Amino acid sequence: MLEEFIAFVAQHLVEKPESVQVSVVDEPDRVRYVLAVASEDLGRVIGKDGRNAKAMRTLLTASAAMRGKRVILEIANEPSA
C-alpha cells in the first residue's frame, strides 16, 4: 500500500509518469523504498531545497508509524535498461 502511495505522488510530480518505479527492500529493522524516476524528472521529485522529498518522507513515515513500521525513502535516477 505504501508503495502505491509513493508511486501515486511521484507520478503527479513528473513529466514522464511511466518512468516512475518503486522497489521495496525488506531489512531487519525497517523497510526501504527506492523511488526511481527519469533523470530529467529528478529535480521535480526532490523539489526546491528538497521540499517535495521531505514532504513525501514525512507522509510516508507517519503512515508507516501508524502501522508500527519504520521506513526509509531513497530517490534515485531511473535504472538503465
Secondary structure, 3 states (H helix, E strand, C coil): CHHHHHHHHHHCCCCCHHHCEEEEEECCCCEEEEEEECHHHHHHHHCHHHHHHHHHHHHHHHHHHHCCCCEEEEEEECCCC
